[in-house]
Amino acid sequence: MDVVFYDLLRHGEPVGGNRYRGQTDDPLSERGWTQMWGAVPRHPPWKRILTSPLARCREFAMALGERFGLPVAEEPRFKEVRFGVWEGHTASELVAADPEVLIRFYQDPVRNRPEGAEPLEAFVRRVGEAWREWTRPEGREHTLVVTHAGVIRAIISDILEVPLARLYRIQVANAGLTRIGLSDDRPVTLMFHGGSLTPGGEG
């Protein structure tokens, strides 16, 4: 049984720290760059890199591809979900304006979207379409996908059939790695989540 791995790597910390960023195009902070290089083994196993076009993913993916001679392709559908009026704001700022807003959101993120946000169904659909195209049996090879927490959640929810209302129960750390295994004779498999390929790392 031949298994092909797809490794999903969330970007590191962006400039501006922890906030609802969505499609706001902030680059990685210095700490974010350190986190990302720390997630890469000395001899990477990947044959190609896919990346979100947003700077916090793309800039590292291009640098990684150049360092190791790997082809890099941008996939616009692997952008983060659009957060509407929340973009650029911290959780503290949102709660100061409405103390219950995050409770409502995390209890049911389908019905309690921020104003102007991308519908969760549409987001998961676009990510799923891209995922299925890049994982067709005839084109499979060990791939690194540099992307966002929301995209990783969407892919996990798709392969494990997690209801959309529970999407945000999946935690995704900065520079955390998730491995998906694909083969011809068994269902798509979550091999590990939030692990590491570097010595001393988890997973």
C-alpha positions in Angstrom: 0.0 0.0 0.0 1.7 3.2 -1.2 0.7 6.3 0.9 1.4 9.8 -0.3 1.7 12.5 2.3 0.4 16.1 2.2 1.8 18.2 5.0 -0.2 21.3 6.0 1.9 24.0 7.6 0.3 27.0 9.2 2.1 30.3 8.9 4.1 31.7 11.8 3.2 34.8 13.8 2.4 37.8 11.6 3.4 41.4 12.2 0.8 42.8 14.6 0.5 39.6 16.7 -2.6 37.7 17.5 -5.8 39.2 15.9 -8.6 38.2 13.5 -6.6 38.8 10.4 -8.5 36.9 7.7 -7.4 38.1 4.3 -5.6 41.2 5.6 -2.1 40.8 4.0 0.3 41.2 6.9 3.7 39.7 6.5 5.5 37.4 9.0 7.1 39.0 12.0 10.7 38.2 12.9 9.4 35.7 15.4 7.2 34.3 12.7 10.1 33.6 10.4 12.0 31.9 13.2 9.0 29.7 13.9 8.7 28.7 10.2 12.3 27.8 9.7 12.2 25.9 13.0 9.4 23.8 11.6 11.5 22.7 8.6 13.8 19.6 8.9 17.4 19.7 7.7 16.5 17.5 4.7 12.9 18.3 3.7 11.0 15.3 2.3 8.7 17.4 0.0 8.7 17.3 -3.8 6.7 20.6 -4.2 5.2 23.4 -2.3 1.7 24.9 -2.5 1.0 28.2 -0.9 -1.7 30.7 -0.1 -1.0 33.9 -2.0 -1.1 36.0 1.2 2.3 37.3 2.3 2.5 35.5 5.6 2.5 32.2 3.7 3.8 33.0 0.3 7.0 34.8 1.3 8.2 31.8 3.4 7.1 29.3 0.8 9.1 31.1 -1.9 12.2 31.3 0.4 11.9 27.6 1.3 11.5 26.7 -2.4 14.6 28.7 -3.3 16.7 27.2 -0.5 15.9 23.6 -1.4 15.2 23.8 -5.2 11.5 23.0 -4.8 8.8 24.2 -7.2 6.3 26.5 -5.6 2.7 27.1 -6.8 0.3 29.7 -5.5 -3.3 28.4 -4.9 -5.7 31.4 -4.4 -8.4 29.1 -2.9 -6.1 28.4 0.0 -6.5 31.9 1.3 -7.8 32.3 4.8 -11.5 32.9 5.4 -12.6 36.5 5.1 -13.6 37.9 8.5 -15.4 41.1 7.4 -15.5 43.8 10.0 -13.4 41.8 12.5 -10.3 41.9 10.3 -7.5 43.7 12.1 -9.1 43.5 15.5 -8.0 41.6 18.6 -10.4 39.4 20.6 -10.1 42.0 23.5 -11.3 44.8 21.2 -14.3 42.8 20.0 -15.3 41.8 23.5 -15.0 45.3 24.7 -17.6 46.3 22.2 -19.9 43.2 22.8 -19.0 40.9 25.7 -21.0 38.0 24.2 -19.8 38.2 20.6 -17.1 35.6 20.7 -19.3 33.2 22.8 -21.9 33.3 20.1 -19.4 32.9 17.3 -17.6 29.9 18.7 -20.9 28.2 19.7 -22.2 28.5 16.2 -19.8 30.1 13.6 -22.2 29.3 10.8 -25.1 31.5 12.0 -23.0 34.1 13.9 -20.7 35.4 11.2 -19.1 38.9 11.5 -20.7 41.5 9.2 -19.2 41.2 5.8 -17.6 37.8 6.5 -17.3 35.0 4.0 -20.1 32.4 4.6 -18.5 29.4 6.2 -20.2 27.0 3.8 -18.7 28.9 0.8 -15.2 29.0 2.4 -15.1 25.2 3.1 -16.4 24.6 -0.4 -13.7 26.6 -2.1 -11.0 25.0 0.0 -12.4 21.6 -0.7 -12.4 22.1 -4.4 -8.8 23.1 -4.4 -7.8 20.2 -2.1 -9.5 17.6 -4.3 -7.9 19.0 -7.5 -4.4 18.9 -6.0 -4.8 15.4 -4.5 -6.1 13.6 -7.6 -4.5 10.2 -7.8 -2.6 10.9 -11.1 -0.9 14.0 -9.7 -0.1 13.0 -6.1 3.4 13.6 -4.7 4.7 14.5 -1.2 3.6 18.1 -0.9 3.9 20.9 1.6 0.9 23.3 1.8 1.8 26.6 3.5 -1.5 28.0 4.5 -3.8 29.3 7.3 -5.5 27.9 10.4 -8.9 28.2 8.8 -7.8 26.3 5.6 -6.3 23.5 7.8 -9.5 23.3 9.8 -11.5 23.1 6.5 -9.5 20.3 5.1 -9.6 18.3 8.4 -13.4 18.8 8.6 -13.8 17.7 5.0 -11.9 14.4 5.4 -13.3 13.6 8.9 -16.8 14.9 8.1 -16.8 17.3 11.0 -20.0 19.5 11.1 -19.3 23.1 10.1 -20.7 24.4 13.5 -17.8 22.6 15.2 -15.0 23.8 12.9 -13.4 26.1 15.5 -13.0 23.3 18.0 -9.9 22.3 16.0 -6.9 24.3 17.4 -4.1 25.1 14.9 -0.9 26.6 16.3 1.4 29.0 14.5 3.9 26.9 12.5 2.0 23.7 13.5 2.1 20.8 11.0 -0.7 18.5 10.0 -0.1 15.4 7.9 -2.7 13.8 5.6 -2.1 10.4 4.1 -3.7 9.4 0.7 -3.7 5.9 -0.9 -5.8 4.1 -3.4 -7.1 1.4 -1.1 -8.3 3.2 2.0 -10.0 6.5 2.9 -8.0 9.7 3.3 -6.4 9.6 6.7 -5.3 12.2 9.3 -1.9 10.9 10.2 -1.1 13.6 12.9 -2.1 17.1 13.8 0.0 19.8 15.4 3.2 17.8 15.1 6.7 18.5 13.9 9.2 17.0 11.5 12.2 18.5 13.3 14.3 16.8 16.0 12.8 17.2 19.4 9.5 18.3 18.0 6.2 16.6 18.7 4.7 14.1 16.2 
